[in-house]
């Protein structure tokens, strides 16, 4: 457990300061080397042959035409996989290349290596693939009826006879959302000449990638070194393998480096997406607005392979109610196998979909009771001393649900639109000049999100870090992946404040040099890798002071600048000063048959308020402002927190009004940024953010992970505001223009 109340030394660039990222300038000036920029001498290029049907029997694959082409070095199929033929993070059920059947549109059938990218693409296209079309399973109710289920999570808690007097119920859907990272999948595999290889690929967890790759490539784990990567975004889509095994196969076959870069359309089929969901809810309350009973059925579209769906549906089920008390809860969550695109982790990890539905239910319940929506939420808000309504877990540590609600409500609303304002950028129709000012209707909506931190359900969750002193300062070594979220500053800040020393460098090591830091997901790295670095730095500080004495520190406990370099040179001259830590959080439990138990480590909560302008004639929406009050524990880098909040809000807003993978019987019809709409700078709302600091005992210096919540409750807040403006039920996200026009209510 971390100390949170002890004042730490004040150090330049330490905890609580807005440290500028060392990669910021290279990124904005175009000098940062992303995965697609990697190069090696004597490399060849890889490409993938993919299927064009969502479900089919694989009749024949003929690679002869591709092999006959000038410049083609290798063509491989599933028969060429040198080790285990299936991969998967939790369950190895995905064939490395299609085998027997094609189970989703765009599934990889064969891979090619050629002298240049264009030859590789032409060779992949030349491979003859004969398919016998089969009926795809794409409907969630049908999948449930057929028993096509990866996991069923059953949650039962409270008095089964408890009933409320006021009832609201409805069915809600959320569309499949693409993570839409700016960087597509890319990678480089380089043989080491000794039978192993080094691999750079799109990853959020190098050690789990190594385990899968070693098995599929027929190698020992130590023969595969998965390197830290410079990713152009992740949002969960890099948790599962995409092109890594294909690169490894080609590189080992040829004994030379192989590089592969997906274009945008291939990226859409090559990585996992947020599960589309169908959710049926029933809320019952007493006349005072206290929740008495909530029933929910959650159907999540898992696509053809399990990926992380079993864990995602668990989160959906355990947070199906949100941060509220309730006497009786009955939840059935299903992760379903279909022939729709691959689904897996995405920012929020299963808590987003029920947040949309449950928050809509709270608004409907408030309307039925004649209560203010905020007041209804405050009457049911959980906090320390309460039990999580679904799992019965005691909330032992800070969870400021009421505080974030009151804080977001206290933020002043934006001024109403001025009648004389003729700037079209402030209108729903934008510069299309379609919306007259006098037709604009404004709405305000609220939503609250609750999520767990770190891994749950008894998982052995740990992170390793090593801190060492050098003649020039200190280094912290980690396998935590920097995906843009800020580990490159946070670990340095934690170690600076712990050592009392400003000269700290973060080193991202490959799998052969350090143990696992776990996945960069689940809002966990600040607390997990951060705590590992903190504990290692404490030991190193004690070792250093034992050697040179405390007269090297000033009254605040900070190393004296004029003595620092001389002290460090003296310290490391004879023997290393370093310490390695494997940090584990407190144990969690596996759920019982009713989904009960202490399943989680910690929680965080956020409240959003959205203000929207709507053109009800054309069904156009402009999000004017989103305010948020965010539970952060302790702000280690305030500027970075605000950046995460703004980016998360944009992603949540996108899912509310525009982002949707359009599926036609399993086929993606908008696999490009031309047709898959994303918010741009012209769509971005004003953001007002309040950081609510109530230190957590589990985070370094009291910090919590927080990067998922800005996305989660932004979506239902925006849709709630559109409901308020239009009076329409709006049970689906994203809201389409046709949902807002016509006579239907």
Residue, then its C-alpha position, 0 to 999 in steps of 0.5 A: x500500500x502506498x503512503x498518501x498523506x506524507x509530504x514528499x520532497x519538492x523536486x523540479x519535474x516531480x509529482x503534481x507538476x505539469x511536466x512537458x512530454x519529452x516526445x511532444x515536440x518530435x511528434x508535432x514536428x513530424x520527427x517522431x519515428x512511429x512503427x511504420x517508420x521502422x527500417x532494417x537493412x535487407x528487409x522485404x515487405x509483407x502483405x496479407x490475402x484476406x477473405x471477402x465473405x463473413x462466413x464461408x467454407x475454405x475450399x481451396x487456396x492456390x499460392x502458385x500464381x503469387x510464387x511465380x511473380x518476380x520479386x516474391x520471396x515467400x507465400x505462407x498459409x496455415x499449413x506453414x505455421x511452425x508451432x501452435x496454429x491458434x492464437x489468443x490472449x485468453x483462449x487460443x481459438x483464432x487460427x493464425x491464418x484461416x483454416x477450414x472456415x472463414x468466420x469474419x469478413x477480412x479474415x487473413x488467409x495467406x501472407x506474402x513477402x516480396x521485394x517491395x510493398x506494391x509487389x507484395x500487394x499484387x502477389x497477395x491479390x494473385x493468390x487463388x482463394x475458393x470459398x463456399x458461402x455460408x449463412x453468417x450469424x449476425x443477429x444477437x438474439x439469434x446467437x443467444x437462441x442458438x447458444x453461441x455464447x463465449x460467456x454468460x455472467x449471472x449477477x443476483x443480489x438482494x431480496x428477490x421479492x423487492x418491488x418498486x412502485x414506479x417502473x421504467x423499461x426499454x431496450x437500448x442498442x449501441x453500435x460497434x465503434x472503431x478505436x480509430x487510432x491515427x497509426x494503422x497496424x505496422x511492424x518489423x520482425x528481424x531474425x537474430x541469426x540464432x533461430x530467434x527474432x526481435x519483433x516490433x509490433x502494435x502492442x499494449x502488453x509485450x509479454x503476453x504477445x511474446x507468449x503467443x508468438x513463441x507458441x505459434x512460431x515454435x520457439x522458446x519464450x526467451x528466443x522472442x524479444x518483443x520490443x517496446x513500440x512507438x504507437x500512433x494510438x491504441x485505445x485497446x485495439x493493440x491488446x490482441x495480435x494482428x500482424x505480429x505472428x505473420x511477420x514472425x513466420x515470414x522472417x523466420x522462413x526467409x532469415x531476413x527482416x520483414x516489414x508490414x504496414x496496413x492501409x486504413x481499410x485493412x486496419x479496420x478488419x485487422x484490429x478489434x472494436x468496441x462490442x456492439x450491444x443490445x440491452x434490455x433494462x427494467x428499473x423500479x423505484x419507490x415514490x421517493x426515488x430510491x432504486x428498489x429493483x433493476x433487471x438487465x439483459x446485456x448482449x454483446x457482439x463478440x465476433x468470431x473469436x473470444x479475444x477479451x470478450x469474456x472479461x469485457x462482458x464481466x465488466x458490463x455486468x458488474x457495472x450494469x447499474x452505475x454508481x447507485x444503491x439498489x435493493x435487488x439486482x438481476x443481471x444476465x450478461x452474454x458475450x456472443x459468438x457471431x460472424x461480425x467483425x472482431x471485438x475486444x478491448x476498447x477504452x472503457x472495456x465493457x462499462x460504456x455500453x451499460x452506462x449509456x443504457x442505465x443513465x438513460x433509464x435514470x433520466x426516464x425514471x426522474x421524469x416519471x417521478x417528477x424529479x430533477x435528474x441530478x437529484x435522483x442520482x444524488x439520492x442513490x449515489x454510492x460512496x465509501x461504506x456502501x456496497x456495489x449494488x451488483x457484486x456486494x463489494x464494500x467500497x472501502x476507499x474514496x469514491x466521490x460520486x456525490x462530489x463529482x455530481x455537485x462539482x459538474x452542476x456548479x460549473x456555469x452553463x454557457x451563454x445562450x446563443x445570441x440572435x445576432x451571431x451569424x458565425x455558421x461554425x456555431x450552428x448545427x449545420x456548420x458552414x453548410x449554411x443550412x440551419x437558421x438561428x431561430x430554428x435551433x433548440x438547446x438541450x442539457x443532459x447529465x450522466x455519471x460513469x463508474x469503472x474499476x481500476x486494474x484487473x479483477x476476478x482473481x487475476x494475478x495482476x502485477x507490474x515490474x520496474x527497476x530503478x538504478x542510479x547512474x553517474x548522471x542521475x537515475x533511470x527507471x526501467x519498465x515494460x509498460x507500453x507508452x501509447x500516448x497516455x503519459x507513462x513517459x512522464x508519470x514514471x519519471x515524476x514518481x521517481x523524481x519525487x521519491x529520490x529527491x532528484x530531478x535527473x530521471x530518465x524512463x527506459x522502455x525495455x524489451x521482454x528479454x531485459x525486464x519482466x512484465x508490467x502488464x497491459x497498458x489497459x484497465x486504467x492500471x499503469x499509473x497505479x501498477x507500474x507507478x507503484x513498482x517504480x515508487x517501491x524500487x526508488x524508495x529502496x534505491x534512495x535508502x541504499x544511496x543515503x546509507x552510503x553517502x549520508x544525509x548531508x547531501x540533502x537539503x532541508x526538504x530532502x532534495x539532493x543538493x544540486x551542487x553535490x548531485x553529480x559528485x555524489x552519484x559518481x561516488x555512489x556508482x563507482x564501486x558497485x551498482x545502486x539499483x533495485x527491482x520490484x514486482x508490485x502486486x495489488x491486494x488480491x481479488x476474488x473470483x465471482x461466485x455463482x451469483x456474481x458476488x465477491x470482492x472482485x475489484x481493487x479500486x474504483x473511479x467515477x466521473x460526471x458529465x454535463x453536455x450542452x447541445x444545439x439541435x436543428x430539428x428540421x434536418x436532424x443535425x446536432x452541434x455539441x456546444x460544451x461538455x463539462x466534467x468532474x473527474x475523480x483522479x485520486x491525486x493529480x500527478x501531472x495536471x496538464x496531462x490529465x486535462x489532455x486525457x479528458x479532452x481526448x476521451x470526451x471527443x471519443x465519447x461524443x463521437x460514439x454519441x452522434x457519428x461513430x458507427x461501423x456500418x455492418x451489412x450481414x457481417x460486411x463493413x460498409x464504411x472501412x475508411x475515414x471517408x465514410x467512418x465519421x470521426x469528430x474533427x476540430x470543427x466538431x470539438x466542444x468547449x470542455x470545462x473540467x474539474x479534477x476531484x482529488x481524494x487520494x487513493x491508498x492504492x496509487x503512487x502519491x494517491x493517484x488513480x487511473x482515469x483515462x477511460x471515464x471521460x469517454x464512458x459517460x460523455x456518450x450518454x450525457x450528449x444523448x441525454x442533452x439531445x433528448x432534452x432538446x427534442x423530447x425524443x426517446x433516443x434509445x440508440x447510439x449513435x443518434x442519426x439525423x433520421x432519429x430526430x426528424x419526422x413524427x415519431x417520438 
